[in-house]
Amino acid sequence: MVGKEQEEIEKELSKEYVALTYADYEVGLKGGKLLGLKCAACGGITCHPMPVCQWCSDRHLEKVELSGDGEVTTFTVIRVASEGFEDDVPYIPCLVKTKEGPCVIGRLDMAVESATQEVIGTQVKLDGISTYNGDKFFSGEHVCPVFKIVG
Amino acid sequence: MRDVAIIGVGHTKFGRASKTSLELFSEASLQAMDDAGVVGADIEALFQGAALPGFEEGQVMPAAFSAAELNLGPIPATRYEGACASASVAIRDAAMWVSSGECDMVLAGGVEKALTMGTAFATRTFAMSCHTPTEGAVGLTFPGVFAMAARQYAKGYDMPLDSLREKMAHVSIKNHRHGALNPLAQFYKKIGNLKVEDVVNSMMVADPLTLMDCCPFSDGAAALVLCPAEDAKKYTDDPVYVLGTGQGSGSALSKMEDLTKPVSRIQSAKVAFKRARLEPKDIGILELHDCFTIAELIALECLGFFEWGKAAEATAQGETDLGGKIPTNMSGGLIGKGHPIGATGASQVYWMVKQMRGEAAKGNQIDPVPEYGMTDTLGGDFGTLCHIILGRTKK
């Protein structure tokens, strides 16, 4: 008789491929923590979480907390928002290279008048979250990290 | 694998369209079939770029209905989605199907009705080709992405931001000048005489990009008929050959090493040049993805036409205009001609074919006609890249 026992199929399905889900990453941010994954093979840190190491593709990953410290690599001041973000204007998306290595995207909390080219290269620290209430295409509440210039 | 030729091209007027997407695509397709001298019964498969039809008209699966509207019969008809590069990846796969021997004649192109959506909703749907988990809650927009790239460009090459903005303005000035000369362009006979101050002083969208640094939202369609190169002369005296193609994929923005050097584009272009057995110095004309002024500069460098950090000054010096080192976007590009995203790659190929036939509008046509040309199309924030190298002769 060909065919496979249901229990065997269920057992195969129970294998977990994701060490840190995106939902848990967002829960971390809400608690003031920037979570990532440390690779057992290369030691590199992956953030945002992925099923494999962002540096070497290895799958032996362990959840870790990042310091939240980093450096601004670029930013912009958005004046024309997409639907759902009109009330936030003006706001400052930024890319931050964390002390641990990976780059993360978030928002910069500072006066827009001071957001000049010199901001690139400055040291920042995780300082809360920005919450988006979602829309019919991206349902539920979602958050991103907010950074503040240090000193 | 067989060599592939383009034997017919079609292109609707870009801008605001009252016709449906199916009608727009039909119009471009029938023009292309008439141009090739073929009929519906000759077409064996359809490859259609369409990025956001579900949001524009509540229509998914537009490719099947496009084949049906033209009575092409129950042939394979597939929608390709690679955001703004949708049509280019459709054309690339169409060429593969012909090359493989699976089909002897196919229709490929794209269609979009983005202007119909209005600015706020269009911006929302365009932003869907950002990496939603990380970039969604940030409220990132496409102008925002390229504004961040512009700041990184200025920083990386130690250039005052205002100086870069003035040089970027020359991209808008050039592309609007050529768009104003193109009867199919959204801005035909409009904005053809911009000055640097007009660009830098227009409404700020995402600092440092102003409205005049941005391409518009547009409706429109473009289509091509492809067949094996060995059959091409039966249909036309001026076939244009697909000499090489490349395609690349990117990542979430935060996983990119440098926004001014997207690996997806560099890799895709490299493959296209290798397949075509050509180098940048062989290429006589470019149609590239100037969704924003800075995007044209980044593309020129990634494709190898200028050294890193040199495209801004070269553009300001006219090296990318008619008579310059590498005429770029003589159709007006996305900025002057319009950007119906799912159709853009097909429009780029259309204008390349027109240039090679000497049929581009006066003031935009290269003289003598270019021997080899290249298109560059970008989807999302460097998520999908596609390159197509075309020539008047087979290599």
Chai-1 contact restraints between the chains, C-beta under 6 A:
chainA,res_idxA,chainB,res_idxB,connection_type,confidence,min_distance_angstrom,max_distance_angstrom,comment,restraint_id
A,Y22,B,P133,contact,1.0,0.0,6.0,A-B,restraint_1
A,H48,B,T134,contact,1.0,0.0,6.0,A-B,restraint_2
A,T74,B,M148,contact,1.0,0.0,6.0,A-B,restraint_3
A,T74,B,R151,contact,1.0,0.0,6.0,A-B,restraint_4
A,T74,B,Q152,contact,1.0,0.0,6.0,A-B,restraint_5
A,T76,B,G144,contact,1.0,0.0,6.0,A-B,restraint_6
A,T76,B,A147,contact,1.0,0.0,6.0,A-B,restraint_7
A,T76,B,M148,contact,1.0,0.0,6.0,A-B,restraint_8
A,T76,B,A206,contact,1.0,0.0,6.0,A-B,restraint_9
A,T76,B,D207,contact,1.0,0.0,6.0,A-B,restraint_10
A,V77,B,D207,contact,1.0,0.0,6.0,A-B,restraint_11
A,I78,B,G144,contact,1.0,0.0,6.0,A-B,restraint_12
A,I78,B,A206,contact,1.0,0.0,6.0,A-B,restraint_13
A,R79,B,M204,contact,1.0,0.0,6.0,A-B,restraint_14
A,R79,B,V205,contact,1.0,0.0,6.0,A-B,restraint_15
A,V80,B,V205,contact,1.0,0.0,6.0,A-B,restraint_16
A,S82,B,T123,contact,1.0,0.0,6.0,A-B,restraint_17
A,S82,B,R124,contact,1.0,0.0,6.0,A-B,restraint_18
A,S82,B,A127,contact,1.0,0.0,6.0,A-B,restraint_19
A,S82,B,T141,contact,1.0,0.0,6.0,A-B,restraint_20
A,E83,B,A120,contact,1.0,0.0,6.0,A-B,restraint_21
A,E83,B,F121,contact,1.0,0.0,6.0,A-B,restraint_22
A,E83,B,R124,contact,1.0,0.0,6.0,A-B,restraint_23
A,F85,B,G139,contact,1.0,0.0,6.0,A-B,restraint_24
A,D88,B,G139,contact,1.0,0.0,6.0,A-B,restraint_25
A,P93,B,V138,contact,1.0,0.0,6.0,A-B,restraint_26
A,P93,B,L140,contact,1.0,0.0,6.0,A-B,restraint_27
A,P93,B,G144,contact,1.0,0.0,6.0,A-B,restraint_28
A,C103,B,S254,contact,1.0,0.0,6.0,A-B,restraint_29
A,V104,B,S254,contact,1.0,0.0,6.0,A-B,restraint_30
A,I105,B,T134,contact,1.0,0.0,6.0,A-B,restraint_31
A,I105,B,E135,contact,1.0,0.0,6.0,A-B,restraint_32
A,I105,B,V138,contact,1.0,0.0,6.0,A-B,restraint_33
A,I105,B,L253,contact,1.0,0.0,6.0,A-B,restraint_34
A,I105,B,S254,contact,1.0,0.0,6.0,A-B,restraint_35
A,Q117,B,L161,contact,1.0,0.0,6.0,A-B,restraint_36
A,I120,B,K155,contact,1.0,0.0,6.0,A-B,restraint_37
A,Y132,B,A137,contact,1.0,0.0,6.0,A-B,restraint_38
A,F138,B,G136,contact,1.0,0.0,6.0,A-B,restraint_39
A,H142,B,A137,contact,1.0,0.0,6.0,A-B,restraint_40
A,V143,B,A137,contact,1.0,0.0,6.0,A-B,restraint_41
A,C144,B,A137,contact,1.0,0.0,6.0,A-B,restraint_42
A,C144,B,V138,contact,1.0,0.0,6.0,A-B,restraint_43
